């Protein structure tokens, strides 16, 4: 497996913190972490294995850094890459738009065939999510507000899955 690039947008630091936890969980791989505020499409082009992380804002909006960067993804050829996604949300405060930022990120990807690392919806309590596709989330879902005690185990399980799926 080649090096992994994690790219995140984080306003209050939760997504940054989770990105660092994911990096630590990949103890046997080289992982570089980038804040989207200072990242470029050229940074992403260096990696065959990518992880994109976002939070949801308001009612279903993407985090600002992703909103500002998302159109740059059209400059990247994803045909020989694998992309895993993770998103943060609050299922109690926003059950009608839980992790919609993750769903929007997925929808805006120019090539969805490269996406790996789907995650079960079981264990969450929400009404609707743009990240729910056919009974699975499009990536790892974390709720640091209501289920912070499950974050480390979920990351560990998800990273073990990605070890098998990354090129």
N, C-alpha and C positions, 0 to 999 in steps of 0.2 A: 504494500500500500504506500502510495506517495504522500507527500505532505498535504496537510489540510489547512484551508483558509476559512476562518470564522469571521463573518462580517455582521455587525450588529448596529442597531440604532437604539440609543438609550437616553432618555431625558432625565430621569431621576436615579439612574444607576442600577436598577434591578436587572435589566437585560445584559448590561456589562458584567455584573456579578455572575449571572448564569453562564455567560460565555466563558468566563474564567473557570467555572466549575466543569464545564464540558471539556475544556482544554485539559484540565487536570485528570479527568476520567480517561482521556486518551493517553495514558501513561507510556504506551509503547510506540507512539507515533509523534512525528514532528507536527506541531500545530501552531499557527500564527493567528493572532487575533487583531482585527481591525475595527476601528470605529468608523462608521460611514461618513462622519463629518470630515474626515481627512483621507478617506479611501478614494480610489479611482477605479475605473473599469480595468486599467492595466494591472492593478494589484490583483484583481480577481482572475485575470487571464493567466496568472502564474500557477494556478492550481487546477488539477483535475478533480479534486475532492473539495467541495464547498459546503459550508453550513451558513445559512442566513437566519438571523434571529431578530424578532421584532416584538413589540408589545402592541396592544390595542389602545386607542385613545378615544374618549367620548363614546359615542354610540357607533362603533364599527369603523372608526377611522384608523388608518395606518399611522405609526409613529412618524413624526416630522422628518427625521433624517432619511427614512425610507421613501417618504413621499417626495422628497427633493432628489433622491438618487434613482428611483425606480426606472425612469426612462433610459438611463445609462445601460441597463441590462440588455437592451437591443443591440449594443455594440459587441456582445460576447457570443461566441459560437458555443452553444451548450451540447453539441452533438457527441462530444467525447468526454463529457464531464458528468459527475454525479453531484446532485444538490440535495442536501437534507435541510429541513426547515424546523425551526422551533418558535413558539410564540407564548407570550405571557398574557394573562387576562384575569378577570375577577368574575367568577361564575355567580356569585351572590348579588353583586351590584349590577351586573350587566348580563343577566341570563338570556336576554333576547338578542344579544350581539356578542356572545362570548368568543373571545380570540378572533374577532372578525379581521383584525389587522393581519393575522397569519393567513386567513382565507384570501384577503385582498392581495397579499404578496404572492401567494400561489397563482391567483388568477392573472396577475400581471407578468408572470414569468413568460418569456417568449417561447420556451420549449418545456412543456410539463412532463415529457417522457423521461427526463433526466432525474426526476424527483424520486428520492428513496426515503425510507425511515418513517413510514406512516405509523400512526399511533392509535390505539383503541379509544373509543369514546366512553367505554365503561369506567366508572369511578368518578364521573363528573356529573354535576346537576345543573343543566341549562336547558333553555327552550329552543334556541336556534343558534347556529354558528355557520358563518361562511366557510370555516375551515373543516366542516364536517362534509365529507364526500363519501356517499354510499356506506355510512355507518362507521367510518374511520376518519380521524383527523389527518390532514395532509402532512403533519409533522408532530413532533413532540409538543405537548401542551402542558404548561405549568401555571399554577395559580398560587403565587407567592402571598396572596392575601388570605385565602381560605384553606389552602392545603400546603403550606410551606414545609410541613413535616414530611411530605411525600416527594419533595423535589430531588433530594440526593438519590433516592432509590430509583426514581423515574429516569434520571440522567444516566445512572449506571446501567440500567436495562437497555435504554435507547442506544447508548454508545456501544454496548455489546452487539446490538443489531447492526449498527453502522460498520463495525469492524468487518462483518461478513459481506456487506453490500458495497462498500467503497472499492474502487479499482485498485 
